[in-house]
């Protein structure tokens, strides 16, 4: 499946800490214990010094044309060849946000806490979307003396340079053993936060100061949900019936639909019963939910113009997040 990372002449606009990502691409892989400054992550991910700016559309069309659009081109300095790229056309209210500002926003969220470490950063869709992830020093442990199932908390920040996405931050719980992203809607807590491209710097700072407290509140609610799922048992037959409820058997074998369904059921059964990532939580609703979400994060096939597997597994694919929340409701109700 396509990763959507920006690549040119063998170089890739992506850097991360620790083990290589699923696509085996990175401009730089930092050691797990290496100190990585914000500037280092920007530099190694090819995100620094883009100088994203506006150029009036009237400067690029024939003088005989009457431009009434008040539109501008969003341009940047290409991080690979130092040329100039046109990223989009936007309206008069659009204000460019530099990649450096996005990462400063992340630093402001955790108040430059040295315990919060940059984990990854990159550019997607030929520079139209950029992102960074931060490891927040907070871990949930289910049944410490038994299953010892751990979930870590990450902060993701991202924005677009084509007007499609505001500056956004989201907290994403990630199960350590399998790296499942568990973006679940909590009734009493907010997971993501947006800042308009037209918002002032002061407004952004205020949002940043409020975000981390809200993020930790979200993780508290998430932990309650996870602990409740772990205490509820589920039999093998119930798991089989659950899968058929979530993914009903096709009534017609159109375009190989029946074979695809059978393969999906077999894979889910294998992930639940045999995967080492599920060994300590099998027999619980927490185990059932994680087996299903593991397939979504790492075994699903390509679908249209969705954000790509990497985006989904990083936690900011809205289609995938909605599907996980739908699955959670079905698991809880079963």
Buried (B, 14 or more C-beta within 10 A) or exposed (E): BEBBBBBEEEBBBBBBBBEEBBBEBBBBBBEEEEEBEBEBBBBBBBBBBBEBBBEBBBEEEEEEEEEEEEBBBBBBBBBBEEEEBEBBBBEEEBEBBBBBBBBBBBBBBBEEEEEBBBBBBBBBBBBBBBBBBBBBEBEBEBBEEEBEBBBBBBBBBBBBBBBEBBBBBBBBBBBBBBBBBBBBBBEEBBBBBEBEBEBEEEEBBBBBEEBBEBBBBBBBBBBBBBEEBBEEEBEEEEBBEBBEEBBEEBEEEEEEEBEBBEEBBEBBBEBBBEBEBBEBBBBBBBBBBBBBBBBBBBEBEEEEEBBBBBBBBBBBBEEBBEBBEEBBEBBEEB
